[in-house]
Amino acid sequence: MDQALNILVARLLAQRFVLRKDPLARRALIDEAFRESLEHRLAECGLQLLENPYAEHIAVALQPHMEEWVFGEGENWLSNNMGLPRDGIALLVVVWALIILPKRERQIARVEAGNEEQGDLFGAEKPIEHGEGVALGVSEDALYADFGKVLGGKMRFTTNLGQLSKLGFVVRRNRMIYEGPMLDLMIDYAKLAPRIINGALADILKLTDTKIAADAEVN
């Protein structure tokens, strides 16, 4: 077991993430004793395992109490520990909302993209799907057209998108933005999803309803 643990920890540190279908990653997810040993080994170094059943990868991150010791104080650390500027964080949240929120709905319903309207009596018994079958990409051009001006303009948008790619949050291909290995691991769905759904999206829907009502009165 020690050698397997050493290999997995070394790979997680060197590669930053490992596919959950990898044999050692699968062992960490289904072998309770191996999982406990892995978490103990990481905790000794101030690290913690990142994984959730909806993410295609597993990774490691600093334990919260170690963040200040590693990253120190400063403006970037106060807002995040990835060195992202404010407009970069905003872009990350927008991309997360556009990719992860609909992906999670498909995974929970056990349907692939394009088949959302088709019911499946035994859908709940299917394994959770990962990859582009449930996580659709977002057009860079469309994203910039919708949010570019409020995210700092073309240069800032391009720079921040490149930084998100380097950090593993997104993958860019043919002017499309796809889920990166860290997008569904580094951001807490349980905390962020309600804020987006009940906050920003609720405000947008409210404004839309108001506009519809106003148009109806005019007509």
C-alpha positions, 0 to 999 in steps of 0.5 A: 500500500505504501508504494501505491500511496507514494505514487498517487501522492507524487502524481497529484503533486506533479500533475496537479490532477488525476482522472478519477477512472485512473486505477489508483484514483479509483482505489482511493475512491472505493477502498476506505482504508486506502482513502484514509491513508491517503488523506492522512498522508496529505494532511501531514503536509498541510494538504487535502484531497479534492474530489466529488462524484460529479468531477472527472478528476481528483486533485489536492489543495491546501488545507484552509489553515495553511493558506496564509502560511503559504500565500502570505498576506496581500490583496490577491490572497485576501480575495483568492489564492490563485493570484487572479485579479477581480475581473479574472475571478468574475470571468471564472464565476461566469464560465463556471455558471455557464458550464457547471450548473447545466452539467450538474443538472444533466448528471443528476437527471442522468441524461446527456446533452441534447436529450434533456426532454427524454425521460428515462424510467431507470435513469437514476440507476445509471452511473454519473456521466462525465466529459463533454457528453454532459458538459457543453462548451461555450463560445469565446466570441459569444461569451465576450459579446455578452460579458466582455465589456463588463469584464475589462474589455478585449485585452483583459478578457483574453489575458484572464481567459489564458490564465484560467486555462493555465490554472486548469479551470478551462480548456480552449479549443477552436474558439470554444471554452470547455470544462477544465480539470479544476473547474468542478473541484476548486469551486464549492458548488453547494455555496456558489450555486444558490448564490447564482441561482437565487441571486444574480439569475433571480435579479435577471429574471426579475428584470425580464419579468418587469420588462415583459409586464411593461411591454404588455401594458404598452400594447 
